[in-house]
């Protein structure tokens, strides 16, 4: 069973940078792709980005492309979402998720079977 725990969310100002982490544990030691999603109040959960197990491919949503960077360290068992030049519309609960199709960077929430509890990011003006 893959378990994911996000951390790092907090209140920041527009233009700031923020790093989120996703610590993972898996007694099966099976590979998985990692995705990041977010959900703003009153809106559906949306795709932010994803990365394959061996980090050879990343995919980003157009809204964050060029500002956000996803990475992972499988030895340290942590994934990272680096967010730069944050905007008001980046506010939301950020989730990391696991997809056993580890060689692909899929984008739909239904593709991911494992989810963290989320961490709140609030961007103020």
N, C-alpha and C positions, 0 to 999 in steps of 0.2 A: 504494500500500500504506500503510495507516494504522498508525503505530507509536505505542505508548503506554508511558509510563514513570512508575510511581508513586514517590513519595518521602514521607518524613515519619513513617513508622512508628517507634515506639519504646516503651519501657516507661513506663507512667504509673500513677498511683494512681486508685482509684475516686473519682469526683467531678471529676476533672480534665477539661480540654479539650485537644483535639489537632486539628491541621489536616493533612490529607493533600492532596498535589497530584498531578495527573496531567498530565504534559507530553506533548503530542502533535505529531506531524509527519505530513504526508500530501502526497506530491508530486502527487497527483491533485487536491488542493484541493477534494475533494467533501465535502459536509456529512455530519454524522453526529450521532446522539444519543449521549450518554455515560451509561453506567451504572456503578454501583459495586456490587460484590458482596464477600462475605467468606466465609471458610471456616475453621471452628474444627477443631481436631484431632479426627479420627474422625467428623466430620460432613460432610454434603454442602454444597456451595457454596450460599449463599443470597443473595437479592436484598436490597440495602440501599436504593438509590434510583436515579433516573435523571432526566435533563434533556434537553430538546430542543436542537436546534442553536442556535436563537435565544433560548433561555432563557425561552420564553413558558409553559412547563409543566414542573413537576416532580412526581414521584411518589415516595413513600417507603413502605418497609415499616412496618407497624404498630409493630414493636419499636423503631424509631428515630424515629418521627414525633414532632416537637416537640423532639427533642434534636439531630438531625443536619440540616445544611443543605448542599445541593449548589448550586454556582454554576460558571460558566465564563467565560473571556475568550478569545474566538476570535482576537482580534488578538494577544494575548500567547501564544496556543496553550497554555492551561493550564486544567485543571479543578480544582475544589477541593471537598473534603469536610470541612466543619467539624463536629467532633464535640464535643458538650458533655455534661457530667454522665455521664461514661463509667462503665459498669458492668462487673463481672467478665465477664459474658456477652458483652461486646463484643470480647473477645479473639479474635484470628484473623488470618489473612492477608487483606489487603484488596486487591482487584483493581479496576482501572478497565477498562472495555470500550467498544467502539464498535459502533454499529448504524447501517447506512446508511439505515434508515427514520427519517430525521432529524427528522420532524415528530411522532413519537410517543414516548411514554415507556413502553417495554415492560419487562417484569419477568422474563422467563425467560432463563436463561443461554444457551439455544439460539437466542435471537433475536439474540445478539451474535456477530459474526464476528471481532472483533479484541480481543486481550487483552494487558494488560501482564503483567509478571512477578510482581507482587504486592509488598506491603510489610507487614511484621509489626507488629501492634499487640498489646501485652500490657498488660492492666489488672490491677493487683495490689490487694489489700486493705490 
